[in-house]
Amino acid sequence: MMTKKFWIGMTAALMASTAIAPVAVQAQDGTMTAGRSYQGELGSGDASDGDKQYYDEWSVRGSAGERLSITMASDAFDTQLRATLPDGTVLSNDDDPWTAEDTDSRIDFTMPSDGEVRVRASSYRAQGTGDYTIRVVPSEQLQVAQGGEAPSRAIEVGQQLTANFEGEATLGRNGHHAQRYVFSGRAGQRVDIRAGSTDFDTRIALSNGEDFSVANDDDATASDATLNSRILATLPADGEYSLLVTSYSPGETGAYEVSVLPNRSGTADTEVQGAGATRIALGNAFNEALGKNDDALASGEFVDRYTFQGRRGQPVTIDYSSEDFDTYLIVRAPSGAQVDIDDTGDSLNSRYESVLEEDGLYTVLATSYAPGAGGYYRLSVEEGTSRIPANAQQRRVFAISVGVADYGGNTSDLTDTDTDASKLFTRLEELGVLHPASILLTNQEATLPEFRRAFAEVARQAGPDDVFLFFFSGHGTQEDDPTDTAELDGRDEQLVFGDGEELLDDELAQMFGQVRAGTSMVVLDACFSGGFERDVITRPNMMGLFSSEEDLTSLVASEFSAGGYLARFFSDGIGGRADDNDDGNVTAGELVSYLRYRFREQCEGRNCIEAETGDAQRNHQELVVQRGSIEVDDIVMTLPRQYGLLRTSR
């Protein structure tokens, strides 16, 4: 039965990993070897810590620079891992955020030096017992197994292969499917590379990882118009070459053929990306002129070409301005994907701001909007954007995390809402961002007077460079208030604390009026929580996430062992899964997009999380978001470099 997080004067209930096959079996408390799985068991005879959690001790040796992942899985209990690296760094994880639904654990890390990693395998809850599987594996292998980038495939000159994008990795946040091939080439060797499909529009890119890069979308040498791709190239040096096959449009899949053949035709080579270009470094700014002594595009505009090396996840800003002509900027990625920028804002100048999606050589074409136009211009290429600095600093999070499942007879109990709060608190600790002043309140500790005291204490210490977060998972309710003209439905919303006392939306708004943090976030997973949005998000630099609209209930996320969907998805998102472009930052836009995607993913794109109003009208639960003045590229969480949940870096 679907249960919900509300009560109206009478009792109502809360709406409230991938198993790894072992390849070796060994008694717990032992030494592990990378690439093997081990069986263990927690029981009353094991050691326990101060929180009464039984644990086993394991160890594994590694070499400096080696990237390893430790996973722990159990069907009997909610797992928890802690790893101490040779340099003393301690990493921990409760729920693997890269797996959509599990209570398994995973830690990824890079060995700081040769030595031993000490691993503690335990349960999340006190006195959890049962069998478990623990495994150590090179991180890259685990990334591929869990949907990361597929490994490169070998292809030889003279070979043709048939492949299919179905189920392959995707390239970048734009959702293009892609497959990378590698082959050995010789200096001066001429190759004819083709990719064709009857299912989708192909695009190919060839590079040597240095200054050689050439891409093609549609084969211009074909007698008839075609969506197939072809590159004719003379290889500049001996060594390994990378061939990327992708689709022109996002989401396209299907079968295709790819071939790397000797070029015996008399057709001229495809233009090398950046051919004749000036190599520039990030941080450069210079003045030049555009005119009749420069190359021209086929449409008649003069053009200067520049190239720079970029990496996936790198924020970059290119400014191109002139007082003599209307500028037009073209930026081409290593895969051949192209972005055109004409006017920025109210000016005739051009600005490109983006987090790069690919590693490799980028080409910048500085040209004009009108054919034949020219004059002096200024071009600058800088690392960082107006919202995302090159090396973002971690912001301290001052958190009040509240979860109530045990209402002590004051109203109906819930399931796992206390766990929602404690797991979010743990996740922030794992990330290393949680300020010591932060407070966790669960069950009977979470009385309304205690919450008011804790809120005031923590808010008082949060400054303009910090994030203040209030999270709540528990009962939500409504009461009629015909005198409040701001309530369009004539009802106030309330959060119900462990002593049965209720916090009105109006009072919470007043409490947030005392917060002086640079960014304030309120995350409420409770019935009718969307009604808080209108009252609370009234000041700059505030962001609100609410589990349901103001007249609808919120349901339990039982398949995640969580009290609510928003609670679980929010914890996963700020833990790294929302970092779509792999730049190490979670922005407000990324977080919101991720949360909405996860809600839709639950139902394969449909509305299926059933909810109802207080008077039993039925509908579907939907996330309510209010970013206020917080922009999509504003950073809400910076992931520490050493902390180990491997992002999908390519």
Secondary structure, 3 states (H helix, E strand, C coil): CCCECCCCCCCCCCCCCCCCCCCCCCCCCCEECCCEEEEEEECCCCEECCCCCEEEEEEEEECCCCEEEEEEECCCCCEEEEEECCCCCEEEECCCCCCCCCCCEEEEEECCCCEEEEEEEEECCCCCCEEEEEEEEEHHHHHHHCCCCCCCEECCCCEEEEEECCCCCEECCCCEEEEEEEEEECCCCEEEEEEECCCCCEEEEEECCCCCEEEECCCCCCCCCCCCEEEEEECCCCEEEEEEEEECCCCCCCEEEEEEEECCCCCCCCCCCCCCCEECCCCEEEEEEECCCCEECCCCCEEEEEEEEECCCCEEEEEEECCCCCEEEEEECCCCCEEEECCCCCCCCEEEEEECCCCEEEEEEEEECCCCCCEEEEEEEEECCCCCCCCCCCCCEEEEEEECCCCCCCCCCCCCHHHHHHHHHHHHHHHCCECCCCEEEEHHHCCHHHHHHHHHHHHHHCCCCCEEEEEEECCEEEEECCCCCCCCCCEEEEEECCCCCEEEHHHHHHHHCCCCCCEEEEEEECCCHHHHHHHHCCCCCEEEEECCCCCCCCECEHHHCECCHHHHHHHHHHHHHCCCCCCCEEEHHHHHHHHHHHHHHCCCCCCCCEEECCCCCEEECCCEEECCCCCCCCEEEECCCCCCCCCCCC
